[in-house]
Amino acid sequence: MELQYKVQNYDWGKLGPDSTVAKFLSSADPNATIDPEKPYAELWMGTHPNGPSLILERNVLLSEYIKDNLDAIGPAVKRRFGVAVPFLFKVLSIRKALSVQAHPNKEQAEDLHRNFPDLYKDPNHKPELAIALTSFEALCGFRPLEEIQNHLRKLPELTRILSEESVNTFLAHKESGESGVALRQVFSSLMTSDKAAVAASLQSLLDRLEKEESTQSSLLYPLVRRLHTEFPGDVGCYAPYFMNYLQLRPGQAIFLNANLPHAYISGDCIECMACSDNVIRAGLTPKLMDVPRLLEMLDYSSYTPDHLLFSPQLEDGNSCIWRPPVPDFAVVKIRVESGDSYNTAIRASPSLLIVTSGTGSACDTEPVRARPGVVLFLKASRQLTLTPDAGSHLELYQAICNV
């Protein structure tokens, strides 16, 4: 069943036809008008109340349909999650950086929702999987200790605004199970620094690096300058010196478990997450920031970029699957070449599928015209036959429950 989805026009989204979200919208709906000056940030697929999907042929919300058609969910998902699609599937098109943030685990989310329901509106965790559709930049996880130490030694503008004790303790540390304590102290010192001092130190740093071409690359000058242009004087501009800077190629993915600090910077991606909107922010944002709570809950482990990349498993010649260590969701990538036809695997879960390139037909009982931006709902234990047009191909991403 073809779905009508919700597009979110957040300020950080790519503008008009530059946005993959806008391209999908105009391809799927010939009546859609794309405003070249308007940001098209996110495309939401699922039953989340902030952007629920509608079944086109029935003119009924997907959330209402599944209540009256329990077979669509399947017994395995119903036992684990009730009558629900427990994941939110998205496409993101990012023009400027999203906030330095993390998501709570299930226990933390329940506690936040109970105590601060106006700020944290649901009791669910929000693990996320992001798969790059274009070149994609992100900050993710704390760097290896030695890399952060090297940055601090070369950045007197930064260390001047930090507590001397936290810097000295951190620089004296070796990589160990206890190094997270020292990292927490120095990162907390940064995030709670005086705003005016942060702004002045950033300007001083950028003025110096502008003249020192030999150190610009190693000290991340282009990235920090870009963040500073988007969020002048913001403490989050210093985040790249503490967090891994990832540049993903199309098809590469990262999995963001609970409490892992991250910030998307630019690019387009497929994203799947537990059905929640719980975000705790601490920089690079005009939205509400909850710095003390974020500092308390963060994962202060050190990671290398290789540790953060999340690889799929090959299922067959046409599909691979990313299976995160959570039951809420997994994502399948399917590609069918011209002259071929492919039957999707039968899953014990309902599916949401989005066509990302190519044209053809997708058939369960009735064929649907498949083209970029078309989104389909497939009941549990059902199968789609995908047939590309002559001379074309079909590429789709399919979100399922990981049960």
C-alpha positions in Angstrom: 0.0 0.0 0.0 1.4 3.4 -1.0 1.8 5.9 1.8 1.7 9.7 1.9 4.4 10.9 4.2 5.1 14.0 6.2 7.9 16.4 5.2 9.5 18.5 8.0 10.9 22.0 7.0 13.4 22.5 9.8 15.8 25.4 9.4 18.9 23.3 9.0 17.5 21.4 5.9 18.9 21.7 2.4 17.0 24.3 0.3 14.6 23.4 -2.5 15.9 21.2 -5.3 19.3 20.8 -3.5 17.4 18.6 -1.0 17.1 14.8 -1.5 13.9 15.1 0.5 12.5 17.6 -1.9 13.6 15.5 -4.9 11.8 12.5 -3.5 8.7 14.5 -2.8 8.5 16.0 -6.3 9.2 12.6 -7.9 6.5 10.8 -5.9 3.9 13.5 -6.1 3.6 15.3 -9.5 1.4 17.9 -7.8 4.0 18.9 -5.2 5.5 22.4 -5.6 9.1 22.8 -4.4 10.0 26.3 -3.1 13.7 26.9 -3.9 14.0 29.1 -0.8 12.5 26.7 1.6 14.4 24.1 3.6 13.3 20.4 3.1 15.0 18.7 6.1 13.3 15.4 6.9 10.9 12.9 5.3 9.0 10.9 8.0 7.6 7.4 7.4 5.6 5.6 10.1 3.1 6.3 12.9 4.8 8.9 15.0 2.1 11.5 16.0 4.3 14.4 14.9 4.3 13.1 11.3 2.0 10.2 10.7 1.8 8.5 7.3 -1.5 8.1 5.5 -2.5 5.1 3.3 -3.4 6.8 0.0 -5.8 4.3 -1.5 -7.9 4.1 1.8 -7.4 7.7 3.0 -6.7 6.4 6.5 -3.8 6.9 8.9 -1.4 3.9 9.0 -1.8 4.0 12.8 -5.6 3.5 12.5 -5.3 0.8 9.9 -3.1 -1.5 12.0 -5.5 -1.2 14.9 -8.2 -2.8 12.7 -5.9 -5.2 10.9 -3.8 -7.0 13.5 -2.4 -9.3 10.8 -0.5 -6.4 9.4 1.7 -6.3 12.6 2.2 -10.0 13.0 2.3 -12.0 16.3 6.0 -11.7 17.0 5.9 -7.8 16.8 2.6 -7.7 18.7 4.0 -9.8 21.6 7.1 -7.5 21.9 5.7 -4.0 21.1 1.9 -4.3 21.1 -0.2 -3.1 18.1 2.4 -0.6 16.8 5.1 0.1 14.2 7.9 0.5 16.8 10.3 2.4 14.5 10.4 5.7 12.7 11.9 5.7 9.2 13.4 9.0 7.7 15.3 10.6 5.0 17.4 13.6 6.1 18.9 16.4 3.9 21.3 18.5 6.0 22.6 21.9 5.0 24.0 23.1 8.3 25.0 21.3 11.5 22.5 19.7 13.8 23.1 20.0 17.6 25.7 18.3 19.7 23.4 15.7 21.3 22.7 12.3 22.7 19.7 10.1 23.2 18.7 8.5 26.6 18.5 4.7 27.1 15.1 3.2 28.0 15.5 3.6 31.8 16.7 7.2 31.4 13.9 8.0 29.0 11.2 6.7 31.3 12.7 8.8 34.2 12.9 12.0 32.0 9.4 11.6 30.8 8.0 11.0 34.3 9.8 14.0 35.8 9.8 16.4 32.8 6.9 15.5 30.5 6.8 18.9 28.9 10.4 18.5 27.7 10.7 14.8 27.1 7.4 13.8 25.6 7.7 10.0 25.5 9.2 7.3 27.6 11.1 5.5 24.8 14.8 5.2 24.0 16.0 6.4 20.6 18.9 4.4 19.1 19.5 5.4 15.5 21.0 4.0 12.3 22.2 6.5 9.6 23.1 5.2 6.1 24.7 7.8 3.8 22.9 8.5 0.5 25.4 11.2 -0.5 28.7 12.2 1.0 27.8 12.6 4.7 29.7 14.4 7.5 29.1 13.8 11.2 30.8 14.1 14.6 30.4 10.8 16.5 31.8 9.4 19.7 34.8 10.7 21.7 38.2 10.5 19.9 41.0 8.3 21.2 42.5 9.9 24.3 45.9 10.7 22.6 44.2 12.6 19.8 42.3 14.8 22.2 45.5 15.4 24.2 47.4 16.4 21.1 44.7 18.9 20.2 44.8 20.4 23.7 48.5 20.8 23.6 48.3 22.7 20.3 45.3 24.9 21.2 46.1 27.4 24.0 43.0 29.4 23.0 40.9 26.3 24.1 42.8 25.4 27.3 42.7 29.0 28.6 38.9 28.6 29.0 39.1 25.2 30.7 39.8 24.5 34.4 43.6 24.1 34.8 43.1 21.1 37.1 41.0 19.3 34.5 43.5 20.0 31.7 46.5 18.9 33.7 44.7 15.7 34.9 43.6 14.8 31.4 47.0 15.4 29.8 48.7 13.2 32.4 46.3 10.3 31.7 47.1 7.2 29.7 44.5 5.3 27.7 42.8 3.0 30.3 39.4 2.0 31.7 39.6 5.0 34.0 40.4 7.6 31.4 36.7 8.3 30.9 36.7 10.1 34.3 39.4 12.5 33.2 37.7 13.0 29.8 34.4 13.8 31.6 36.0 16.4 33.7 37.7 18.3 30.9 34.7 18.0 28.5 32.4 19.2 31.3 34.7 22.2 31.9 34.4 23.1 28.2 30.6 22.8 28.1 30.1 24.9 31.2 32.6 27.6 30.3 31.5 31.2 30.3 29.8 32.0 26.9 31.7 35.3 26.4 35.0 33.6 27.1 34.1 30.8 24.6 33.2 33.3 21.9 36.4 35.3 22.4 38.6 32.2 22.4 37.1 30.9 19.2 37.6 34.1 17.4 41.2 34.2 18.6 41.8 30.6 17.4 40.3 31.2 14.0 42.3 34.4 13.6 45.5 32.5 14.3 44.8 29.5 12.1 43.8 31.7 9.2 47.5 32.8 9.1 49.0 29.4 9.8 48.3 27.5 6.6 50.6 24.6 7.6 48.5 23.7 10.6 45.0 24.3 9.2 44.3 20.7 8.1 45.6 19.0 11.3 43.8 21.5 13.5 40.5 21.1 11.6 40.4 24.8 10.6 37.9 24.4 7.6 35.4 22.5 9.7 35.6 24.7 12.8 35.4 27.8 10.7 32.3 26.4 9.0 30.6 25.6 12.3 31.5 29.1 13.6 29.9 30.6 10.5 26.7 28.7 11.2 26.8 29.2 15.0 29.1 32.1 15.9 30.7 31.9 19.3 29.0 28.6 20.1 30.8 26.1 22.4 29.8 23.3 20.0 32.4 24.7 17.6 35.0 23.1 19.8 33.4 19.7 19.6 35.5 18.4 16.7 38.6 18.5 18.9 36.9 16.0 21.2 34.7 13.9 18.9 35.5 11.9 15.8 35.0 13.7 12.5 33.5 11.1 10.1 33.1 11.6 6.3 30.9 8.7 5.1 30.7 7.6 1.5 27.3 6.6 0.1 26.3 3.2 1.5 28.4 3.6 4.7 26.5 3.7 8.0 26.9 4.5 11.7 24.8 3.2 14.6 24.2 5.6 17.4 23.5 3.7 20.6 22.2 5.4 23.8 24.3 8.2 25.3 26.8 8.3 22.3 27.5 12.0 21.6 27.0 13.0 18.0 26.2 15.8 15.6 25.3 15.5 11.9 27.0 18.2 9.9 26.0 17.9 6.3 24.7 15.5 3.6 21.8 13.2 2.9 21.0 9.9 4.7 18.5 7.2 5.4 17.8 7.1 9.1 15.9 4.6 11.2 15.3 4.8 14.9 13.0 3.7 17.7 9.8 5.6 17.7 10.8 8.4 19.9 11.7 12.1 19.8 13.9 12.2 22.9 17.0 14.4 22.3 19.3 16.0 24.9 21.2 18.9 23.4 24.3 20.9 24.4 25.5 23.0 21.5 25.2 24.1 17.9 21.4 24.7 18.3 18.9 27.5 19.0 16.7 24.9 20.7 16.6 24.1 24.4 19.8 22.8 25.8 20.1 20.5 28.9 23.8 20.6 29.4 24.0 19.2 33.0 21.8 16.2 32.1 23.8 15.5 28.9 27.1 15.6 30.7 25.8 13.2 33.3 24.6 10.6 30.8 27.2 10.6 28.1 29.3 7.6 27.0 32.8 8.8 27.7 34.5 5.8 26.0 37.0 6.5 23.3 36.4 5.2 19.8 38.2 5.2 16.5 36.3 5.9 13.3 36.6 2.3 12.3 34.8 1.2 15.5 32.0 3.6 14.7 31.3 2.4 11.2 28.4 -0.1 11.2 28.6 -2.7 8.4 25.7 -4.7 6.9 25.4 -8.4 6.4 24.8 -9.8 2.9 21.5 -11.7 2.7 21.5 -12.6 -1.0 22.7 -11.3 -4.3 20.2 -8.4 -4.2 20.0 -7.4 -0.5 22.0 -6.7 2.6 20.8 -5.9 6.1 22.0 -3.6 8.9 21.0 -5.4 12.2 21.7 -3.1 15.3 21.8 -4.7 18.7 18.2 -3.5 19.5 14.8 -5.2 18.7 13.1 -2.0 17.5 14.4 -2.0 13.9 16.8 -3.2 11.2 17.2 -1.8 7.7 17.6 -3.7 4.4 19.0 -2.3 1.2 17.6 -3.9 -2.0 18.9 -3.5 -5.5 17.4 -5.1 -8.6 19.0 -4.6 -12.1 17.2 -4.3 -15.4 16.0 -7.6 -16.9 15.7 -9.2 -13.4 12.9 -9.6 -11.0 13.2 -10.0 -7.2 10.9 -11.3 -4.5 11.6 -9.7 -1.1 12.3 -11.9 1.9 9.2 -12.8 4.0 9.6 -11.0 7.3 7.8 -11.6 10.6 7.4 -7.8 10.8 5.6 -5.0 9.0 7.8 -3.1 6.6 8.2 0.4 5.4 10.0 0.7 2.0 11.2 3.8 0.1 12.4 3.8 -3.5 15.6 5.8 -3.7 16.5 5.3 -7.4 15.3 3.7 -10.6 11.8 2.9 -11.9 9.6 -0.2 -12.2 6.8 -1.9 -10.4 6.3 -3.2 -6.9 3.6 -5.8 -6.5 2.0 -7.6 -3.6 -1.6 -8.1 -4.8 -1.9 -4.9 -6.8 1.1 -3.4 -8.7 2.4 0.1 -7.6 4.4 2.3 -9.9 7.9 2.4 -8.2 9.9 5.6 -8.7 12.2 7.6 -6.4 10.3 8.9 -3.3 7.5 6.4 -3.4 6.9 4.9 0.1 5.1 1.5 0.6 3.7 -0.3 3.6 4.0 -4.1 3.5 2.2 -6.3 6.1 4.0 -8.9 8.1 4.7 -12.2 6.4 4.0 -10.7 2.9 6.2 -10.5 -0.1 6.9 -7.8 -2.7 7.9 -8.6 -6.3 10.1 -5.9 -7.6 10.5 -5.5 -11.4 12.6 -2.7 -12.9 11.7 -1.1 -16.2 13.7 -2.1 -19.2 17.0 -0.2 -19.1 16.5 0.9 -15.5 17.0 -0.6 -12.1 15.3 -0.4 -8.7 17.0 0.5 -5.4 15.0 0.5 -2.1 15.5 0.7 1.6 13.3 -1.4 3.8 12.8 -0.8 7.5 11.6 -3.8 9.6 11.5 -4.8 13.3 14.6 -6.7 14.4 12.6 -9.7 15.8 
